[in-house]
Amino acid sequence: GERAEAHRARGNACFQAGDWEDAADWYRRALNADPRDPRAACNRCAALTKLGRYREALNDADYGLSLKPEWAKLHGRRAVALFHLREWDEALGAYLEALRLEPGSAAYAEGAAMCREAGGSREGLERRRWEREHKAEARLRREAEAKAAGEREARAQASMAQAAEMAFRDQERRFEQELARFRKERREGAQRWRRSTSLEGEPEEDRGRSIRIDAFGTLRGHCTQCHGCIAWERDTTKLKGWNDMDALTCSGCGCPHTAHEDCGRFPTLQEEPKRPTRGKQEPEEIPGVYNGAGPCKPSRKR
């Protein structure tokens, strides 16, 4: 319309005066007034190229060509923008298209020669066109490959989870078997000890160890040597350690441990199997014992 023509005329005046910024602005107004006019797009492409805004200039050239595909000037200006963007193959293709529409143009021929000198070629142009045409196909292929990889990962995760669940159930079965064996040994050991000592209940324990067990882990009953001691006992207040070899005599009668009836093995509560748990288990904290879970701090001397 008349308004678009007026804006374009003012843009042309600014362009001829070298005022590229104002020229681009007036061409923008012309395009807004008449978006279907390829001349305003072509003019603004030239102004933006002068301003060094080559990507925007290329967009204007592409827009103008969508309105008027057989315009040599727009192909030429598109070629200039591409050349400055260092896209030699595409720039050569644009110059060749301009030459097709205007075979006698020396400017387009010179531009094509410059593109070839910079490394542009028909082969590269064809390759780029093939890549564009197959871009959607390549994207779909990549998406399919990513989906397949995701499905494989999901299957692997499911398989790992299933294997972990089977391993956990196997641990639970072993725990139940070990717990049953532990309880049976304690029950049978306590029965033998009660028969030997005529005492009730179970052998006493102190800090996880039974005071009725000798240094070799054997539950001891009544004394067969003095016949006056009904049960072996270790005085824990005098022991240097649970394996103290000086503690092989009964604190009750003074007879050696071998003089007391052997009641077999009696596992302490500290030896009771621990039920397995899923996930990472935190190390058990034992007072006075470094468990390796962090820096070992020296104890303060009193």
C-alpha positions as CSV (number, residue, x, y, z in Angstrom):
1,G,0.0,0.0,0.0
2,E,0.9,3.7,-0.1
3,R,2.0,3.7,3.5
4,A,4.4,0.8,2.9
5,E,5.8,2.6,-0.2
6,A,6.3,5.8,1.8
7,H,8.2,3.9,4.5
8,R,10.3,2.1,1.9
9,A,11.1,5.4,0.1
10,R,12.3,6.9,3.4
11,G,14.4,3.8,4.0
12,N,16.0,4.1,0.5
13,A,16.9,7.7,1.3
14,C,18.6,6.7,4.5
15,F,20.3,3.8,2.8
16,Q,21.8,6.1,0.1
17,A,22.9,8.5,2.8
18,G,24.8,5.6,4.5
19,D,22.5,5.6,7.5
20,W,22.0,1.9,7.7
21,E,20.4,1.8,11.1
22,D,17.5,4.1,10.2
23,A,17.2,2.5,6.8
24,A,16.7,-0.9,8.4
25,D,14.1,0.6,10.8
26,W,12.1,2.2,7.9
27,Y,12.2,-1.1,6.0
28,R,10.9,-2.8,9.1
29,R,8.0,-0.4,9.1
30,A,7.4,-1.0,5.4
31,L,7.3,-4.8,6.1
32,N,4.9,-4.3,8.9
33,A,2.6,-2.2,6.7
34,D,2.7,-4.8,3.9
35,P,4.2,-8.2,4.9
36,R,3.6,-9.5,1.4
37,D,6.0,-7.1,-0.3
38,P,9.3,-8.9,-1.1
39,R,11.0,-5.6,-1.9
40,A,11.0,-4.4,1.7
41,A,12.5,-7.7,2.8
42,C,15.2,-7.4,0.1
43,N,15.9,-3.8,1.1
44,R,16.2,-4.6,4.8
45,C,18.4,-7.6,4.0
46,A,20.8,-5.1,2.3
47,A,20.7,-2.7,5.3
48,L,21.3,-5.5,7.8
49,T,24.2,-6.8,5.7
50,K,25.8,-3.3,5.9
51,L,25.4,-3.4,9.7
52,G,27.1,-6.7,9.9
53,R,24.0,-8.5,11.1
54,Y,24.3,-11.3,8.6
55,R,22.1,-13.9,10.3
56,E,19.2,-11.5,10.4
57,A,19.9,-10.5,6.8
58,L,19.8,-14.1,5.8
59,N,16.4,-14.5,7.5
60,D,15.1,-11.5,5.5
61,A,16.4,-13.0,2.2
62,D,14.8,-16.3,2.9
63,Y,11.5,-14.6,3.8
64,G,11.6,-12.5,0.6
65,L,12.3,-15.6,-1.5
66,S,9.3,-17.3,0.1
67,L,7.3,-14.5,-1.5
68,K,9.2,-14.3,-4.8
69,P,11.4,-17.3,-5.4
70,E,12.6,-16.3,-8.9
71,W,14.1,-13.0,-8.0
72,A,17.8,-12.9,-8.8
73,K,18.6,-9.9,-6.6
74,L,17.3,-11.7,-3.5
75,H,19.4,-14.8,-4.3
76,G,22.4,-12.5,-4.7
77,R,21.8,-10.8,-1.4
78,R,21.3,-14.1,0.3
79,A,24.6,-15.2,-1.2
80,V,26.4,-12.2,0.4
81,A,25.0,-12.9,3.8
82,L,26.0,-16.6,3.6
83,F,29.5,-15.6,2.4
84,H,30.0,-13.4,5.4
85,L,28.7,-16.3,7.6
86,R,31.5,-18.4,6.0
87,E,29.0,-20.9,4.7
88,W,30.9,-21.2,1.4
89,D,28.9,-24.1,-0.1
90,E,25.5,-22.4,0.5
91,A,26.8,-19.1,-0.7
92,L,28.0,-20.7,-3.9
93,G,24.6,-22.3,-4.4
94,A,22.9,-18.9,-4.0
95,Y,25.2,-17.2,-6.5
96,L,24.7,-20.0,-9.0
97,E,20.9,-19.6,-8.6
98,A,21.2,-15.9,-9.2
99,L,23.3,-16.6,-12.3
100,R,20.7,-19.0,-13.5
101,L,18.1,-16.2,-13.3
102,E,20.6,-13.5,-14.6
103,P,23.2,-15.3,-16.7
104,G,25.1,-12.2,-17.7
105,S,25.7,-10.8,-14.2
106,A,29.4,-10.2,-13.7
107,A,28.8,-9.5,-9.9
108,Y,27.2,-12.9,-9.4
109,A,29.9,-14.6,-11.4
110,E,32.6,-12.9,-9.4
111,G,30.8,-13.8,-6.1
112,A,30.7,-17.5,-7.2
113,A,34.4,-17.4,-8.0
114,M,35.2,-16.0,-4.5
115,C,33.1,-18.8,-3.0
116,R,35.1,-21.4,-4.9
117,E,38.4,-19.8,-3.8
118,A,37.2,-19.9,-0.2
119,G,36.5,-23.6,-0.5
120,G,32.9,-23.8,-1.6
121,S,31.9,-26.5,-4.1
122,R,29.0,-28.1,-5.8
123,E,29.8,-31.3,-4.1
124,G,29.6,-29.6,-0.7
125,L,26.4,-27.9,-1.7
126,E,24.8,-31.2,-2.7
127,R,26.0,-32.8,0.5
128,R,24.4,-30.1,2.5
129,R,21.2,-30.3,0.6
130,W,21.2,-34.1,1.1
131,E,21.8,-33.6,4.9
132,R,18.9,-31.1,5.0
133,E,16.6,-33.5,3.1
134,H,17.5,-36.4,5.4
135,K,17.7,-34.3,8.6
136,A,14.2,-35.4,9.6
137,E,15.0,-39.0,8.8
138,A,18.3,-38.8,10.8
139,R,16.4,-37.2,13.7
140,L,13.8,-40.0,13.7
141,R,16.7,-42.5,13.5
142,R,18.4,-40.9,16.5
143,E,15.2,-40.8,18.4
144,A,14.6,-44.5,17.7
145,E,18.1,-45.3,18.7
146,A,17.7,-43.3,21.9
147,K,14.4,-45.0,22.7
148,A,16.0,-48.4,22.1
149,A,18.9,-47.5,24.3
150,G,16.4,-46.4,27.0
151,E,14.5,-49.6,26.7
152,R,17.7,-51.6,27.0
153,E,18.7,-49.6,30.0
154,A,15.3,-50.2,31.6
155,R,15.5,-53.9,31.0
156,A,19.0,-54.0,32.4
157,Q,17.8,-52.1,35.5
158,A,14.9,-54.4,35.9
159,S,17.2,-57.4,35.5
160,M,19.5,-56.0,38.1
161,A,16.6,-55.3,40.5
162,Q,15.4,-58.8,40.0
163,A,18.8,-60.2,40.6
164,A,19.1,-58.1,43.8
165,E,15.7,-59.2,45.0
166,M,16.7,-62.9,44.4
167,A,20.0,-62.4,46.2
168,F,18.2,-60.7,49.1
169,R,15.7,-63.6,49.4
170,D,18.6,-66.0,49.3
171,Q,20.2,-64.0,52.2
172,E,16.9,-64.2,54.1
173,R,16.7,-68.0,53.6
174,R,20.3,-68.4,54.8
175,F,19.5,-66.1,57.8
176,E,16.5,-68.2,58.8
177,Q,18.6,-71.3,58.6
178,E,21.5,-69.8,60.6
179,L,19.1,-68.4,63.1
180,A,17.4,-71.8,63.5
181,R,20.8,-73.4,64.0
182,F,21.9,-70.7,66.4
183,R,18.7,-71.1,68.5
184,K,19.1,-74.9,68.5
185,E,22.7,-74.7,69.6
186,R,21.8,-72.4,72.5
187,R,18.8,-74.5,73.5
188,E,20.7,-77.8,73.5
189,G,23.7,-76.2,75.2
190,A,21.5,-74.7,77.9
191,Q,19.8,-78.1,78.4
192,R,23.2,-79.8,78.8
193,W,24.4,-77.1,81.2
194,R,21.2,-77.3,83.3
195,R,21.5,-81.1,83.6
196,S,25.1,-80.6,84.7
197,T,24.6,-77.8,87.1
198,S,21.0,-78.2,88.3
199,L,20.7,-74.5,87.7
200,E,17.7,-72.8,86.1
201,G,17.6,-70.5,83.1
202,E,20.5,-70.0,80.7
203,P,24.2,-69.4,81.3
204,E,24.7,-65.8,82.3
205,E,26.4,-63.4,79.9
206,D,28.4,-60.2,80.4
207,R,29.1,-57.8,77.6
208,G,28.1,-60.3,75.0
209,R,30.2,-63.2,76.4
210,S,29.1,-65.9,78.8
211,I,30.9,-66.1,82.2
212,R,30.2,-69.8,82.0
213,I,32.4,-70.3,78.9
214,D,36.1,-70.9,79.2
215,A,38.8,-69.2,77.2
216,F,38.4,-71.7,74.4
217,G,34.6,-71.1,73.9
218,T,33.5,-74.3,75.6
219,L,30.5,-74.1,78.0
220,R,31.5,-75.7,81.3
221,G,29.3,-77.4,83.9
222,H,29.9,-78.8,87.4
223,C,33.4,-79.7,88.7
224,T,34.2,-83.4,88.5
225,Q,37.3,-82.9,90.6
226,C,36.1,-81.3,93.8
227,H,32.4,-82.2,93.4
228,G,31.6,-79.1,95.5
229,C,31.4,-76.6,92.6
230,I,28.1,-76.9,90.7
231,A,29.1,-74.6,87.8
232,W,32.2,-73.1,86.1
233,E,32.5,-69.4,86.5
234,R,35.0,-66.7,85.3
235,D,35.4,-63.6,87.4
236,T,35.1,-60.9,84.7
237,T,36.4,-58.2,87.0
238,K,39.8,-59.9,87.1
239,L,40.2,-60.8,83.5
240,K,42.6,-58.8,81.3
241,G,40.7,-60.1,78.3
242,W,38.3,-62.8,77.3
243,N,41.3,-64.9,76.0
244,D,43.4,-64.4,79.1
245,M,45.2,-67.7,79.7
246,D,45.4,-67.0,83.4
247,A,41.6,-67.3,83.6
248,L,41.6,-71.1,83.0
249,T,40.7,-71.8,86.6
250,C,37.2,-71.6,88.0
251,S,36.8,-68.5,90.2
252,G,34.4,-70.5,92.4
253,C,36.5,-73.6,93.2
254,G,39.9,-72.9,91.8
255,C,40.0,-76.1,89.7
256,P,41.1,-75.9,86.0
257,H,38.5,-75.6,83.3
258,T,39.2,-79.2,82.2
259,A,38.0,-80.4,85.6
260,H,34.5,-79.0,84.8
261,E,32.1,-81.0,82.6
262,D,32.2,-80.2,78.9
263,C,28.7,-79.0,77.9
264,G,29.7,-78.3,74.3
265,R,29.5,-75.1,72.4
266,F,27.1,-72.4,73.5
267,P,26.8,-69.4,71.1
268,T,26.3,-66.1,72.9
269,L,23.7,-63.5,72.0
270,Q,26.4,-61.4,70.4
271,E,26.8,-64.2,67.8
272,E,23.1,-64.2,66.9
273,P,22.8,-63.8,63.1
274,K,21.7,-60.4,61.9
275,R,18.6,-60.1,59.7
276,P,19.7,-58.9,56.2
277,T,18.4,-55.5,55.1
278,R,17.9,-53.9,51.7
279,G,20.2,-51.2,50.6
280,K,23.4,-49.9,52.0
281,Q,24.0,-50.9,55.6
282,E,25.7,-48.5,58.0
283,P,28.7,-49.9,59.9
284,E,27.8,-51.0,63.4
285,E,29.3,-48.6,66.0
286,I,31.1,-50.3,68.9
287,P,32.3,-48.1,71.7
288,G,36.0,-48.0,71.9
289,V,36.5,-49.8,68.6
290,Y,37.5,-48.1,65.3
291,N,35.1,-49.4,62.6
292,G,37.0,-47.8,59.6
293,A,34.0,-45.6,58.6
294,G,35.9,-42.3,59.3
295,P,39.1,-40.7,60.6
296,C,40.4,-42.5,63.6
297,K,40.5,-40.1,66.5
298,P,43.0,-40.8,69.3
299,S,41.5,-41.3,72.7
300,R,42.2,-38.6,75.3
301,K,44.4,-39.7,78.1
302,R,43.0,-39.1,81.5
